[in-house]
């Protein structure tokens, strides 16, 4: 599964969850394969940070 964050380059990712589309100027993505484990707290923080970025640029 790929989760793409349209304004991901503007989102702080201290846990390093973004692992795809890192060369782009705007978006970032997380590729998740079956069996991968995801840091739930870091993922929630990333979603909240992305929502804040999207809201601030509305």
PDB file of N, CA, C, O and CB in Angstrom:
ATOM      1  N   UNK A   1       0.849  -1.143   0.000  1.00  0.00           N
ATOM      2  CA  UNK A   1       0.000   0.000   0.000  1.00  0.00           C
ATOM      3  C   UNK A   1       0.906   1.220   0.000  1.00  0.00           C
ATOM      4  O   UNK A   1       1.960   1.214   0.636  1.00  0.00           O
ATOM      5  CB  UNK A   1      -0.972  -0.010   1.207  1.00  0.00           C
ATOM      6  N   UNK A   2       0.504   2.255  -0.703  1.00  0.00           N
ATOM      7  CA  UNK A   2       1.248   3.501  -0.723  1.00  0.00           C
ATOM      8  C   UNK A   2       0.346   4.600  -0.178  1.00  0.00           C
ATOM      9  O   UNK A   2      -0.779   4.788  -0.643  1.00  0.00           O
ATOM     10  CB  UNK A   2       1.750   3.839  -2.160  1.00  0.00           C
ATOM     11  N   UNK A   3       0.852   5.316   0.804  1.00  0.00           N
ATOM     12  CA  UNK A   3       0.152   6.479   1.355  1.00  0.00           C
ATOM     13  C   UNK A   3       0.914   7.710   0.902  1.00  0.00           C
ATOM     14  O   UNK A   3       2.060   7.918   1.302  1.00  0.00           O
ATOM     15  CB  UNK A   3       0.044   6.414   2.932  1.00  0.00           C
ATOM     16  N   UNK A   4       0.285   8.525   0.070  1.00  0.00           N
ATOM     17  CA  UNK A   4       0.946   9.712  -0.466  1.00  0.00           C
ATOM     18  C   UNK A   4       0.427  10.945   0.239  1.00  0.00           C
ATOM     19  O   UNK A   4      -0.779  11.129   0.404  1.00  0.00           O
ATOM     20  CB  UNK A   4       0.730   9.829  -1.985  1.00  0.00           C
ATOM     21  N   UNK A   5       1.359  11.784   0.649  1.00  0.00           N
ATOM     22  CA  UNK A   5       1.049  13.050   1.313  1.00  0.00           C
ATOM     23  C   UNK A   5       1.359  14.155   0.313  1.00  0.00           C
ATOM     24  O   UNK A   5       2.522  14.417   0.008  1.00  0.00           O
ATOM     25  CB  UNK A   5       1.870  13.233   2.659  1.00  0.00           C
ATOM     26  N   UNK A   6       0.310  14.804  -0.197  1.00  0.00           N
ATOM     27  CA  UNK A   6       0.464  15.787  -1.265  1.00  0.00           C
ATOM     28  C   UNK A   6       1.425  16.910  -0.894  1.00  0.00           C
ATOM     29  O   UNK A   6       2.159  17.392  -1.757  1.00  0.00           O
ATOM     30  CB  UNK A   6      -0.880  16.369  -1.622  1.00  0.00           C
ATOM     31  N   UNK A   7       1.439  17.329   0.333  1.00  0.00           N
ATOM     32  CA  UNK A   7       2.332  18.402   0.792  1.00  0.00           C
ATOM     33  C   UNK A   7       3.357  17.855   1.792  1.00  0.00           C
ATOM     34  O   UNK A   7       3.792  18.557   2.705  1.00  0.00           O
ATOM     35  CB  UNK A   7       1.514  19.552   1.439  1.00  0.00           C
ATOM     36  N   UNK A   8       3.726  16.607   1.599  1.00  0.00           N
ATOM     37  CA  UNK A   8       4.589  15.910   2.537  1.00  0.00           C
ATOM     38  C   UNK A   8       5.961  16.530   2.740  1.00  0.00           C
ATOM     39  O   UNK A   8       6.552  16.377   3.809  1.00  0.00           O
ATOM     40  CB  UNK A   8       4.759  14.530   2.091  1.00  0.00           C
ATOM     41  N   UNK A   9       6.480  17.225   1.738  1.00  0.00           N
ATOM     42  CA  UNK A   9       7.795  17.854   1.888  1.00  0.00           C
ATOM     43  C   UNK A   9       7.768  18.947   2.950  1.00  0.00           C
ATOM     44  O   UNK A   9       8.814  19.342   3.465  1.00  0.00           O
ATOM     45  CB  UNK A   9       8.263  18.435   0.552  1.00  0.00           C
ATOM     46  N   UNK A  10       6.574  19.434   3.276  1.00  0.00           N
ATOM     47  CA  UNK A  10       6.427  20.473   4.297  1.00  0.00           C
ATOM     48  C   UNK A  10       6.138  19.898   5.680  1.00  0.00           C
ATOM     49  O   UNK A  10       6.002  20.645   6.649  1.00  0.00           O
ATOM     50  CB  UNK A  10       5.320  21.428   3.904  1.00  0.00           C
ATOM     51  N   UNK A  11       6.044  18.576   5.775  1.00  0.00           N
ATOM     52  CA  UNK A  11       5.700  17.920   7.034  1.00  0.00           C
ATOM     53  C   UNK A  11       6.963  17.377   7.696  1.00  0.00           C
ATOM     54  O   UNK A  11       7.746  16.669   7.062  1.00  0.00           O
ATOM     55  CB  UNK A  11       4.677  16.781   6.799  1.00  0.00           C
ATOM     56  N   UNK A  12       7.158  17.707   8.963  1.00  0.00           N
ATOM     57  CA  UNK A  12       8.300  17.167   9.703  1.00  0.00           C
ATOM     58  C   UNK A  12       8.063  15.682   9.958  1.00  0.00           C
ATOM     59  O   UNK A  12       6.963  15.271  10.329  1.00  0.00           O
ATOM     60  CB  UNK A  12       8.517  17.935  11.049  1.00  0.00           C
ATOM     61  N   UNK A  13       9.097  14.896   9.756  1.00  0.00           N
ATOM     62  CA  UNK A  13       9.023  13.444   9.903  1.00  0.00           C
ATOM     63  C   UNK A  13      10.197  12.947  10.748  1.00  0.00           C
ATOM     64  O   UNK A  13      11.094  12.281  10.232  1.00  0.00           O
ATOM     65  CB  UNK A  13       9.020  12.750   8.515  1.00  0.00           C
ATOM     66  N   UNK A  14      10.194  13.271  12.052  1.00  0.00           N
ATOM     67  CA  UNK A  14      11.341  12.910  12.894  1.00  0.00           C
ATOM     68  C   UNK A  14      11.571  11.405  13.009  1.00  0.00           C
ATOM     69  O   UNK A  14      12.697  10.978  13.263  1.00  0.00           O
ATOM     70  CB  UNK A  14      11.153  13.482  14.267  1.00  0.00           C
ATOM     71  N   UNK A  15      10.532  10.596  12.829  1.00  0.00           N
ATOM     72  CA  UNK A  15      10.689   9.148  12.934  1.00  0.00           C
ATOM     73  C   UNK A  15      11.133   8.517  11.615  1.00  0.00           C
ATOM     74  O   UNK A  15      11.429   7.323  11.569  1.00  0.00           O
ATOM     75  CB  UNK A  15       9.386   8.518  13.389  1.00  0.00           C
ATOM     76  N   UNK A  16      11.182   9.307  10.548  1.00  0.00           N
ATOM     77  CA  UNK A  16      11.626   8.791   9.255  1.00  0.00           C
ATOM     78  C   UNK A  16      10.673   7.807   8.616  1.00  0.00           C
ATOM     79  O   UNK A  16      11.105   6.828   8.007  1.00  0.00           O
ATOM     80  CB  UNK A  16      12.944   8.145   9.408  1.00  0.00           C
ATOM     81  N   UNK A  17       9.375   8.054   8.747  1.00  0.00           N
ATOM     82  CA  UNK A  17       8.392   7.145   8.161  1.00  0.00           C
ATOM     83  C   UNK A  17       8.305   7.279   6.644  1.00  0.00           C
ATOM     84  O   UNK A  17       8.032   6.298   5.953  1.00  0.00           O
ATOM     85  CB  UNK A  17       7.031   7.397   8.771  1.00  0.00           C
ATOM     86  N   UNK A  18       8.535   8.487   6.118  1.00  0.00           N
ATOM     87  CA  UNK A  18       8.501   8.649   4.665  1.00  0.00           C
ATOM     88  C   UNK A  18       9.634   7.831   4.063  1.00  0.00           C
ATOM     89  O   UNK A  18      10.793   7.978   4.452  1.00  0.00           O
ATOM     90  CB  UNK A  18       8.618  10.156   4.255  1.00  0.00           C
ATOM     91  N   UNK A  19       9.291   6.966   3.109  1.00  0.00           N
ATOM     92  CA  UNK A  19      10.303   6.120   2.489  1.00  0.00           C
ATOM     93  C   UNK A  19      10.168   6.068   0.971  1.00  0.00           C
ATOM     94  O   UNK A  19      10.775   5.221   0.317  1.00  0.00           O
ATOM     95  CB  UNK A  19      10.222   4.723   3.055  1.00  0.00           C
ATOM     96  N   UNK A  20       9.367   6.981   0.411  1.00  0.00           N
ATOM     97  CA  UNK A  20       9.144   6.999  -1.023  1.00  0.00           C
ATOM     98  C   UNK A  20       8.872   8.433  -1.465  1.00  0.00           C
ATOM     99  O   UNK A  20       8.420   9.260  -0.673  1.00  0.00           O
ATOM    100  CB  UNK A  20       7.970   6.063  -1.415  1.00  0.00           C
ATOM    101  N   UNK A  21       9.149   8.718  -2.724  1.00  0.00           N
ATOM    102  CA  UNK A  21       8.961  10.059  -3.298  1.00  0.00           C
ATOM    103  C   UNK A  21       9.795  11.100  -2.566  1.00  0.00           C
ATOM    104  O   UNK A  21       9.377  12.250  -2.431  1.00  0.00           O
ATOM    105  CB  UNK A  21       7.483  10.457  -3.254  1.00  0.00           C
ATOM    106  N   UNK A  22      10.965  10.707  -2.096  1.00  0.00           N
ATOM    107  CA  UNK A  22      11.795  11.604  -1.299  1.00  0.00           C
ATOM    108  C   UNK A  22      12.514  12.652  -2.142  1.00  0.00           C
ATOM    109  O   UNK A  22      12.971  13.662  -1.607  1.00  0.00           O
ATOM    110  CB  UNK A  22      12.805  10.805  -0.522  1.00  0.00           C
ATOM    111  N   UNK A  23      12.622  12.430  -3.444  1.00  0.00           N
ATOM    112  CA  UNK A  23      13.321  13.371  -4.306  1.00  0.00           C
ATOM    113  C   UNK A  23      12.428  14.491  -4.818  1.00  0.00           C
ATOM    114  O   UNK A  23      12.921  15.461  -5.394  1.00  0.00           O
ATOM    115  CB  UNK A  23      13.920  12.644  -5.464  1.00  0.00           C
ATOM    116  N   UNK A  24      11.134  14.370  -4.618  1.00  0.00           N
ATOM    117  CA  UNK A  24      10.205  15.379  -5.112  1.00  0.00           C
ATOM    118  C   UNK A  24      10.239  16.644  -4.285  1.00  0.00           C
ATOM    119  O   UNK A  24      10.715  16.646  -3.150  1.00  0.00           O
ATOM    120  CB  UNK A  24       8.809  14.830  -5.136  1.00  0.00           C
ATOM    121  N   UNK A  25       9.732  17.717  -4.858  1.00  0.00           N
ATOM    122  CA  UNK A  25       9.717  19.012  -4.175  1.00  0.00           C
ATOM    123  C   UNK A  25       8.496  19.199  -3.289  1.00  0.00           C
ATOM    124  O   UNK A  25       8.495  20.065  -2.415  1.00  0.00           O
ATOM    125  CB  UNK A  25       9.775  20.124  -5.186  1.00  0.00           C
ATOM    126  N   UNK A  26       7.463  18.404  -3.500  1.00  0.00           N
ATOM    127  CA  UNK A  26       6.218  18.641  -2.784  1.00  0.00           C
ATOM    128  C   UNK A  26       5.746  17.433  -2.004  1.00  0.00           C
ATOM    129  O   UNK A  26       5.538  17.523  -0.794  1.00  0.00           O
ATOM    130  CB  UNK A  26       5.154  19.060  -3.743  1.00  0.00           C
ATOM    131  N   UNK A  27       5.575  16.315  -2.664  1.00  0.00           N
ATOM    132  CA  UNK A  27       4.947  15.178  -1.992  1.00  0.00           C
ATOM    133  C   UNK A  27       5.966  14.228  -1.391  1.00  0.00           C
ATOM    134  O   UNK A  27       7.137  14.207  -1.768  1.00  0.00           O
ATOM    135  CB  UNK A  27       4.065  14.428  -2.957  1.00  0.00           C
ATOM    136  N   UNK A  28       5.474  13.444  -0.442  1.00  0.00           N
ATOM    137  CA  UNK A  28       6.231  12.358   0.169  1.00  0.00           C
ATOM    138  C   UNK A  28       5.264  11.193   0.323  1.00  0.00           C
ATOM    139  O   UNK A  28       4.048  11.389   0.316  1.00  0.00           O
ATOM    140  CB  UNK A  28       6.866  12.784   1.558  1.00  0.00           C
ATOM    141  N   UNK A  29       5.788  10.000   0.460  1.00  0.00           N
ATOM    142  CA  UNK A  29       4.922   8.830   0.576  1.00  0.00           C
ATOM    143  C   UNK A  29       5.523   7.813   1.536  1.00  0.00           C
ATOM    144  O   UNK A  29       6.713   7.830   1.852  1.00  0.00           O
ATOM    145  CB  UNK A  29       4.691   8.190  -0.802  1.00  0.00           C
ATOM    146  N   UNK A  30       4.646   6.933   1.980  1.00  0.00           N
ATOM    147  CA  UNK A  30       5.043   5.794   2.793  1.00  0.00           C
ATOM    148  C   UNK A  30       4.580   4.546   2.057  1.00  0.00           C
ATOM    149  O   UNK A  30       3.387   4.377   1.803  1.00  0.00           O
ATOM    150  CB  UNK A  30       4.440   5.871   4.249  1.00  0.00           C
ATOM    151  N   UNK A  31       5.511   3.681   1.719  1.00  0.00           N
ATOM    152  CA  UNK A  31       5.177   2.383   1.140  1.00  0.00           C
ATOM    153  C   UNK A  31       5.135   1.372   2.275  1.00  0.00           C
ATOM    154  O   UNK A  31       6.089   1.246   3.043  1.00  0.00           O
ATOM    155  CB  UNK A  31       6.210   1.957   0.031  1.00  0.00           C
ATOM    156  N   UNK A  32       4.031   0.660   2.375  1.00  0.00           N
ATOM    157  CA  UNK A  32       3.860  -0.347   3.415  1.00  0.00           C
ATOM    158  C   UNK A  32       3.559  -1.683   2.739  1.00  0.00           C
ATOM    159  O   UNK A  32       2.600  -1.804   1.977  1.00  0.00           O
ATOM    160  CB  UNK A  32       2.719   0.053   4.415  1.00  0.00           C
ATOM    161  N   UNK A  33       4.382  -2.668   3.026  1.00  0.00           N
ATOM    162  CA  UNK A  33       4.178  -4.006   2.473  1.00  0.00           C
ATOM    163  C   UNK A  33       3.565  -4.907   3.531  1.00  0.00           C
ATOM    164  O   UNK A  33       3.641  -4.627   4.727  1.00  0.00           O
ATOM    165  CB  UNK A  33       5.508  -4.603   1.957  1.00  0.00           C
ATOM    166  N   UNK A  34       2.963  -5.982   3.076  1.00  0.00           N
ATOM    167  CA  UNK A  34       2.369  -6.937   3.999  1.00  0.00           C
ATOM    168  C   UNK A  34       3.438  -7.440   4.966  1.00  0.00           C
ATOM    169  O   UNK A  34       4.528  -7.836   4.554  1.00  0.00           O
ATOM    170  CB  UNK A  34       1.723  -8.118   3.232  1.00  0.00           C
ATOM    171  N   UNK A  35       3.118  -7.418   6.230  1.00  0.00           N
ATOM    172  CA  UNK A  35       4.043  -7.872   7.249  1.00  0.00           C
ATOM    173  C   UNK A  35       4.895  -6.767   7.852  1.00  0.00           C
ATOM    174  O   UNK A  35       5.537  -6.980   8.880  1.00  0.00           O
ATOM    175  CB  UNK A  35       4.925  -8.909   6.680  1.00  0.00           C
ATOM    176  N   UNK A  36       4.914  -5.582   7.231  1.00  0.00           N
ATOM    177  CA  UNK A  36       5.658  -4.454   7.799  1.00  0.00           C
ATOM    178  C   UNK A  36       5.019  -4.007   9.098  1.00  0.00           C
ATOM    179  O   UNK A  36       3.797  -4.041   9.249  1.00  0.00           O
ATOM    180  CB  UNK A  36       5.720  -3.282   6.806  1.00  0.00           C
ATOM    181  N   UNK A  37       5.844  -3.593  10.021  1.00  0.00           N
ATOM    182  CA  UNK A  37       5.335  -3.020  11.264  1.00  0.00           C
ATOM    183  C   UNK A  37       5.552  -1.520  11.206  1.00  0.00           C
ATOM    184  O   UNK A  37       6.597  -1.051  10.754  1.00  0.00           O
ATOM    185  CB  UNK A  37       6.033  -3.646  12.519  1.00  0.00           C
ATOM    186  N   UNK A  38       4.571  -0.778  11.663  1.00  0.00           N
ATOM    187  CA  UNK A  38       4.611   0.677  11.624  1.00  0.00           C
ATOM    188  C   UNK A  38       4.506   1.200  13.050  1.00  0.00           C
ATOM    189  O   UNK A  38       3.681   0.730  13.832  1.00  0.00           O
ATOM    190  CB  UNK A  38       3.470   1.250  10.731  1.00  0.00           C
ATOM    191  N   UNK A  39       5.332   2.157  13.376  1.00  0.00           N
ATOM    192  CA  UNK A  39       5.296   2.787  14.690  1.00  0.00           C
ATOM    193  C   UNK A  39       3.996   3.587  14.788  1.00  0.00           C
ATOM    194  O   UNK A  39       3.865   4.653  14.186  1.00  0.00           O
ATOM    195  CB  UNK A  39       6.555   3.705  14.923  1.00  0.00           C
ATOM    196  N   UNK A  40       3.049   3.066  15.546  1.00  0.00           N
ATOM    197  CA  UNK A  40       1.711   3.656  15.611  1.00  0.00           C
ATOM    198  C   UNK A  40       1.734   5.096  16.112  1.00  0.00           C
ATOM    199  O   UNK A  40       1.059   5.955  15.544  1.00  0.00           O
ATOM    200  CB  UNK A  40       0.821   2.821  16.507  1.00  0.00           C
ATOM    201  N   UNK A  41       2.483   5.370  17.146  1.00  0.00           N
ATOM    202  CA  UNK A  41       2.541   6.730  17.698  1.00  0.00           C
ATOM    203  C   UNK A  41       3.157   7.703  16.690  1.00  0.00           C
ATOM    204  O   UNK A  41       2.670   8.822  16.528  1.00  0.00           O
ATOM    205  CB  UNK A  41       3.352   6.744  19.013  1.00  0.00           C
ATOM    206  N   UNK A  42       4.223   7.278  16.017  1.00  0.00           N
ATOM    207  CA  UNK A  42       4.866   8.132  15.019  1.00  0.00           C
ATOM    208  C   UNK A  42       3.940   8.363  13.832  1.00  0.00           C
ATOM    209  O   UNK A  42       3.894   9.463  13.281  1.00  0.00           O
ATOM    210  CB  UNK A  42       6.188   7.510  14.546  1.00  0.00           C
ATOM    211  N   UNK A  43       3.200   7.324  13.438  1.00  0.00           N
ATOM    212  CA  UNK A  43       2.265   7.454  12.320  1.00  0.00           C
ATOM    213  C   UNK A  43       1.154   8.443  12.659  1.00  0.00           C
ATOM    214  O   UNK A  43       0.810   9.296  11.841  1.00  0.00           O
ATOM    215  CB  UNK A  43       1.665   6.084  11.956  1.00  0.00           C
ATOM    216  N   UNK A  44       0.599   8.334  13.847  1.00  0.00           N
ATOM    217  CA  UNK A  44      -0.443   9.270  14.275  1.00  0.00           C
ATOM    218  C   UNK A  44       0.093  10.697  14.305  1.00  0.00           C
ATOM    219  O   UNK A  44      -0.595  11.628  13.886  1.00  0.00           O
ATOM    220  CB  UNK A  44      -0.984   8.877  15.661  1.00  0.00           C
ATOM    221  N   UNK A  45       1.309  10.875  14.795  1.00  0.00           N
ATOM    222  CA  UNK A  45       1.914  12.208  14.849  1.00  0.00           C
ATOM    223  C   UNK A  45       2.118  12.760  13.437  1.00  0.00           C
ATOM    224  O   UNK A  45       1.921  13.952  13.198  1.00  0.00           O
ATOM    225  CB  UNK A  45       3.261  12.162  15.607  1.00  0.00           C
ATOM    226  N   UNK A  46       2.511  11.894  12.507  1.00  0.00           N
ATOM    227  CA  UNK A  46       2.712  12.324  11.124  1.00  0.00           C
ATOM    228  C   UNK A  46       1.391  12.743  10.485  1.00  0.00           C
ATOM    229  O   UNK A  46       1.334  13.749   9.779  1.00  0.00           O
ATOM    230  CB  UNK A  46       3.364  11.202  10.304  1.00  0.00           C
ATOM    231  N   UNK A  47       0.343  11.985  10.726  1.00  0.00           N
ATOM    232  CA  UNK A  47      -0.987  12.340  10.190  1.00  0.00           C
ATOM    233  C   UNK A  47      -1.434  13.681  10.755  1.00  0.00           C
ATOM    234  O   UNK A  47      -1.951  14.522  10.020  1.00  0.00           O
ATOM    235  CB  UNK A  47      -2.036  11.238  10.528  1.00  0.00           C
ATOM    236  N   UNK A  48      -1.240  13.886  12.046  1.00  0.00           N
ATOM    237  CA  UNK A  48      -1.627  15.165  12.667  1.00  0.00           C
ATOM    238  C   UNK A  48      -0.807  16.318  12.091  1.00  0.00           C
ATOM    239  O   UNK A  48      -1.348  17.393  11.831  1.00  0.00           O
ATOM    240  CB  UNK A  48      -1.444  15.103  14.201  1.00  0.00           C
ATOM    241  N   UNK A  49       0.478  16.105  11.894  1.00  0.00           N
ATOM    242  CA  UNK A  49       1.333  17.152  11.341  1.00  0.00           C
ATOM    243  C   UNK A  49       0.920  17.467   9.907  1.00  0.00           C
ATOM    244  O   UNK A  49       0.901  18.634   9.515  1.00  0.00           O
ATOM    245  CB  UNK A  49       2.817  16.728  11.393  1.00  0.00           C
ATOM    246  N   UNK A  50       0.591  16.450   9.123  1.00  0.00           N
ATOM    247  CA  UNK A  50       0.146  16.664   7.745  1.00  0.00           C
ATOM    248  C   UNK A  50      -1.173  17.432   7.722  1.00  0.00           C
ATOM    249  O   UNK A  50      -1.360  18.322   6.893  1.00  0.00           O
ATOM    250  CB  UNK A  50      -0.008  15.316   7.008  1.00  0.00           C
ATOM    251  N   UNK A  51      -2.074  17.095   8.619  1.00  0.00           N
ATOM    252  CA  UNK A  51      -3.355  17.802   8.684  1.00  0.00           C
ATOM    253  C   UNK A  51      -3.122  19.270   9.038  1.00  0.00           C
ATOM    254  O   UNK A  51      -3.777  20.154   8.485  1.00  0.00           O
ATOM    255  CB  UNK A  51      -4.298  17.136   9.722  1.00  0.00           C
ATOM    256  N   UNK A  52      -2.200  19.530   9.950  1.00  0.00           N
ATOM    257  CA  UNK A  52      -1.899  20.913  10.336  1.00  0.00           C
ATOM    258  C   UNK A  52      -1.316  21.686   9.161  1.00  0.00           C
ATOM    259  O   UNK A  52      -1.669  22.846   8.947  1.00  0.00           O
ATOM    260  CB  UNK A  52      -0.922  20.944  11.525  1.00  0.00           C
ATOM    261  N   UNK A  53      -0.432  21.059   8.402  1.00  0.00           N
ATOM    262  CA  UNK A  53       0.139  21.721   7.205  1.00  0.00           C
ATOM    263  C   UNK A  53      -0.966  22.020   6.206  1.00  0.00           C
ATOM    264  O   UNK A  53      -1.036  23.125   5.667  1.00  0.00           O
ATOM    265  CB  UNK A  53       1.238  20.831   6.540  1.00  0.00           C
ATOM    266  N   UNK A  54      -1.828  21.047   5.958  1.00  0.00           N
ATOM    267  CA  UNK A  54      -2.919  21.252   4.989  1.00  0.00           C
ATOM    268  C   UNK A  54      -3.857  22.367   5.455  1.00  0.00           C
ATOM    269  O   UNK A  54      -4.302  23.182   4.647  1.00  0.00           O
ATOM    270  CB  UNK A  54      -3.716  19.939   4.786  1.00  0.00           C
ATOM    271  N   UNK A  55      -4.152  22.402   6.728  1.00  0.00           N
ATOM    272  CA  UNK A  55      -5.063  23.418   7.272  1.00  0.00           C
ATOM    273  C   UNK A  55      -4.424  24.805   7.187  1.00  0.00           C
ATOM    274  O   UNK A  55      -5.110  25.781   6.883  1.00  0.00           O
ATOM    275  CB  UNK A  55      -5.436  23.087   8.743  1.00  0.00           C
ATOM    276  N   UNK A  56      -3.135  24.902   7.449  1.00  0.00           N
ATOM    277  CA  UNK A  56      -2.471  26.202   7.466  1.00  0.00           C
ATOM    278  C   UNK A  56      -2.339  26.809   6.064  1.00  0.00           C
ATOM    279  O   UNK A  56      -2.162  28.020   5.930  1.00  0.00           O
ATOM    280  CB  UNK A  56      -1.098  26.069   8.099  1.00  0.00           C
ATOM    281  N   UNK A  57      -2.424  25.978   5.027  1.00  0.00           N
ATOM    282  CA  UNK A  57      -2.274  26.472   3.659  1.00  0.00           C
ATOM    283  C   UNK A  57      -3.595  26.504   2.923  1.00  0.00           C
ATOM    284  O   UNK A  57      -3.632  26.639   1.700  1.00  0.00           O
ATOM    285  CB  UNK A  57      -1.289  25.618   2.896  1.00  0.00           C
ATOM    286  N   UNK A  58      -4.678  26.380   3.668  1.00  0.00           N
ATOM    287  CA  UNK A  58      -6.004  26.342   3.025  1.00  0.00           C
ATOM    288  C   UNK A  58      -6.397  27.703   2.507  1.00  0.00           C
ATOM    289  O   UNK A  58      -7.478  27.859   1.938  1.00  0.00           O
ATOM    290  CB  UNK A  58      -7.067  25.838   4.000  1.00  0.00           C
TER     291      UNK A  58
END
